[in-house]
């Protein structure tokens, strides 16, 4: 018993270092569960070498960075060793939706199965016994780690699965009990996910910041001029934020429901380009008066990145609609908080003589970050400039404090009485003979 406990503890510690993915680094199997309203999905990963040995037949691995259909006998081998049972003893139906051999070229190849599990009529979906014996009935030191990836009605909606148990040769049954379902828990989880995503999405926030910089200003003769007034500034801020919301909401819905998508790399590069263009606009007017349209256009690109996140949760249509609404609310809460905290300082600064150099400095910072991220995302190689900027942006409270201090200094500098040196500088110089 002690040895078994230590072995399980070692596996748990190893899992803490390696998050489950499409391919994994440990020689153990993984079962990842996604809970819907009418069925549960199971994604099973088994190291190909282990299942080949247990099944007693050699299997040719797919080429590096590729996949191939799994041999039918291998699928049958696993299906003969998995079952789900309701609390009253009735069996669940289990259907294979995908079976493939997967090789990412960096880790040992896997057998990857996707299954749909349905309870019998009247049986609860969220409570059952999972019986599993593939490989562990033949290999004594093999473990099966069982995770819950997504459970909307249980309030779990994240990128990081939670381990709920482990199976081995002497323990082949796991009681799965997710508790009562609650759509509100899922909705609140989606709000939290949206808040977390935008708060840690430095590129999204920097794009918004670059658009806010010139919001209090009027443009004239290709340059930014004086303060446009409090009411006009509030209207401009509302228009920009609302347009960005409409833009990313459209592609978030389209990506999640209708499969609109681009490859991740082009989307991330375009997001960085949007920051660069907005930074240049904060320095010199490029599209003065059309900021809401530009915000909406680039919002479409940012929404594709959001849709990628929602799309991989495998939610049912109603859950997906609720999660999109909650996710969007989370994004808006953070966006409005940023605007409410930053915009008043910018509006006050816009009435001082210190604002032009400060605005240009922040625009230069945004542009530098954008270029660093473009290089990083095009080449796929991390760079020290991008790392430094990410580290700096993670100190948001200190940056807000610095903005407040800069505002006070700018007000003081404009209101302080002129010194003798200032008066001398302001006098016209005597004509040269």
Rosetta blueprint (number, residue, H / E / L):
1 X L
2 X H
3 X H
4 X H
5 X H
6 X H
7 X H
8 X H
9 X H
10 X H
11 X H
12 X H
13 X H
14 X H
15 X H
16 X H
17 X H
18 X L
19 X L
20 X L
21 X L
22 X L
23 X L
24 X L
25 X L
26 X L
27 X L
28 X L
29 X E
30 X E
31 X E
32 X E
33 X E
34 X E
35 X E
36 X L
37 X L
38 X L
39 X L
40 X E
41 X E
42 X E
43 X E
44 X E
45 X E
46 X E
47 X E
48 X H
49 X H
50 X H
51 X H
52 X H
53 X H
54 X H
55 X H
56 X L
57 X L
58 X L
59 X L
60 X L
61 X L
62 X L
63 X L
64 X L
65 X L
66 X E
67 X E
68 X E
69 X E
70 X L
71 X L
72 X H
73 X H
74 X H
75 X H
76 X H
77 X H
78 X H
79 X H
80 X L
81 X L
82 X E
83 X E
84 X E
85 X E
86 X L
87 X L
88 X L
89 X L
90 X L
91 X E
92 X L
93 X E
94 X E
95 X E
96 X E
97 X E
98 X E
99 X E
100 X E
101 X E
102 X E
103 X E
104 X L
105 X L
106 X L
107 X L
108 X L
109 X L
110 X E
111 X E
112 X E
113 X E
114 X E
115 X E
116 X E
117 X E
118 X E
119 X L
120 X L
121 X L
122 X L
123 X L
124 X L
125 X L
126 X L
127 X E
128 X E
129 X E
130 X E
131 X E
132 X E
133 X L
134 X L
135 X L
136 X L
137 X L
138 X L
139 X L
140 X L
141 X L
142 X L
143 X L
144 X E
145 X E
146 X E
147 X E
148 X E
149 X E
150 X E
151 X E
152 X H
153 X H
154 X H
155 X L
156 X E
157 X E
158 X E
159 X E
160 X E
161 X E
162 X E
163 X E
164 X E
165 X E
166 X E
167 X E
168 X E
169 X L
170 X L
171 X E
172 X L
173 X E
174 X E
175 X E
176 X E
177 X E
178 X L
179 X L
180 X L
181 X L
182 X L
183 X H
184 X H
185 X H
186 X H
187 X H
188 X H
189 X H
190 X H
191 X H
192 X H
193 X H
194 X H
195 X H
196 X H
197 X H
198 X H
199 X H
200 X H
201 X L
202 X H
203 X H
204 X H
205 X H
206 X H
207 X H
208 X H
209 X H
210 X H
211 X H
212 X H
213 X H
214 X L
215 X L
216 X L
217 X E
218 X E
219 X E
220 X E
221 X L
222 X L
223 X E
224 X E
225 X E
226 X E
227 X E
228 X L
229 X L
230 X H
231 X H
232 X H
233 X H
234 X H
235 X H
236 X H
237 X H
238 X H
239 X H
240 X H
241 X H
242 X H
243 X H
244 X H
245 X H
246 X H
247 X H
248 X H
249 X H
250 X H
251 X H
252 X H
253 X H
254 X H
255 X H
256 X H
257 X H
258 X H
259 X L
260 X L
261 X L
262 X L
263 X L
264 X H
265 X H
266 X H
267 X H
268 X H
269 X H
270 X H
271 X H
272 X H
273 X H
274 X H
275 X H
276 X H
277 X H
278 X H
279 X H
280 X H
281 X H
282 X H
283 X H
284 X L
285 X L
286 X L
287 X L
288 X L
289 X L
290 X L
291 X H
292 X H
293 X H
294 X H
295 X H
296 X H
297 X H
298 X H
299 X H
300 X H
301 X H
302 X H
303 X H
304 X H
305 X H
306 X H
307 X H
308 X H
309 X H
310 X H
311 X H
312 X L
313 X L
314 X L
315 X L
316 X L
317 X H
318 X H
319 X H
320 X H
321 X H
322 X H
323 X H
324 X H
325 X H
326 X H
327 X H
328 X H
329 X H
330 X H
331 X H
332 X H
333 X H
334 X H
335 X H
336 X H
337 X H
338 X H
339 X H
340 X H
341 X H
342 X H
343 X H
344 X H
345 X H
346 X H
347 X H
348 X H
349 X H
350 X L
351 X L
352 X L
353 X L
354 X L
355 X H
356 X H
357 X H
358 X H
359 X H
360 X H
361 X H
362 X H
363 X H
364 X H
365 X H
366 X H
367 X H
368 X H
369 X H
370 X H
371 X H
372 X H
373 X H
374 X H
375 X H
376 X H
377 X H
378 X H
379 X H
380 X L
381 X L
382 X L
383 X L
384 X H
385 X H
386 X H
387 X H
388 X H
389 X H
390 X H
391 X H
392 X H
393 X H
394 X L
395 X L
396 X H
397 X H
398 X H
399 X H
400 X H
401 X H
402 X H
403 X H
404 X H
405 X H
406 X H
407 X H
408 X H
409 X H
410 X H
411 X H
412 X H
413 X H
414 X H
415 X H
416 X L
417 X L
418 X L
419 X L
420 X H
421 X H
422 X H
423 X H
424 X H
425 X H
426 X H
427 X L
428 X L
429 X L
430 X L
431 X L
432 X L
433 X L
